[in-house]
């Protein structure tokens, strides 16, 4: 029981962003100018990709579908995995086996897998910025440079993807947290009011703040079959005022104010959902549990209660107050089916 509880907590921290303490974490750091930058990825080489159609990824083998993948590409950008408070590095070394394996066993397996059966999945390794860069004190003292380095890797990966691998296929852009922040910039730099926008099936910008001023011509989608726009949300556990005040959230309620927010169960403007409409929560045992999540309310974020998964599983996750890590897992099957539906809708319009 104790070991299983530990695994659950590890699962929920698999995005590298778990923050359950009552006090903010104090990070060790160093001057950015003193940081020894690792070699940049070469995206013409398969080793620079966590997931690539030409790579055989063991952690995704269990998610293979009998249905043929659609002739579209998915470009997924993973969230912050570099979070150790004692790690003074500013950016990840993608050639470090420990980092590579952590990315594959966590975010690739439990997040990017939601799009694996939709089309050709591409997930670049990139020199992601350390979690502390999102603290204002660190942002002003190296964080901005570290974050920009991370984005330039993602941008280079996307340019190589377009030139070498995409072959003019329609595209889904997806990302979580830091990855969604980079995905927003990819949309701004390559799609918004540009010729490539015609190839955009949908963007899933999850776990970051998106407002109605971020894009000129890419809109929030409010129908499950809609294409050419984006969806976005941040998930919060609905708790008492006392518990909420004690919790420390990865995404603060104050920061997220004013954000746009989608309903990842109904995919429309509804602010609630029913258990019966929930398609499935991907749990740590790689099993999908349908009818377990109910959206209670939506403002700038989604409010859900503990998943309805039986006494034992409910007990195991009851201490987790920060649902940022579960933004994708809670709605994993909903996302998978929706991405297929949107891709088919797009293809039906263009053929």
KANORQUI-V634545 format. One record per run of one state. SS is the DSSP state (2 for helix, 1 for strand, 0 for the rest). FROM is the first residue (numbers start at 1). LEN is the number of residues. If there is no record, write none. Layout:
ss: <SS:SS>
from: <FROM:FROM>
len: <LEN:LEN>
This chain:
ss: <0:2:0:2:0:2:1:0:2:0:1:0:1:0:2:0:2:0:1:0:1:0:2:0:2:0:1:0:2:0:2:1:0:1:0:1:0:1:0:2:0:2:0:2:0:1:0:1:0:1:0:1:0:2:0:2:0:2:0>
from: <1:2:13:32:35:46:49:52:58:64:72:78:91:92:97:111:112:116:120:125:129:130:131:135:136:167:170:177:178:192:195:200:207:220:221:229:234:235:238:241:247:253:257:275:278:281:283:288:290:295:299:302:305:311:318:324:327:329:351>
len: <1:11:19:3:11:3:3:6:6:8:6:13:1:5:14:1:4:4:5:4:1:1:4:1:31:3:7:1:14:3:5:7:13:1:8:5:1:3:3:6:6:4:18:3:3:2:5:2:5:4:3:3:6:7:6:3:2:22:1>
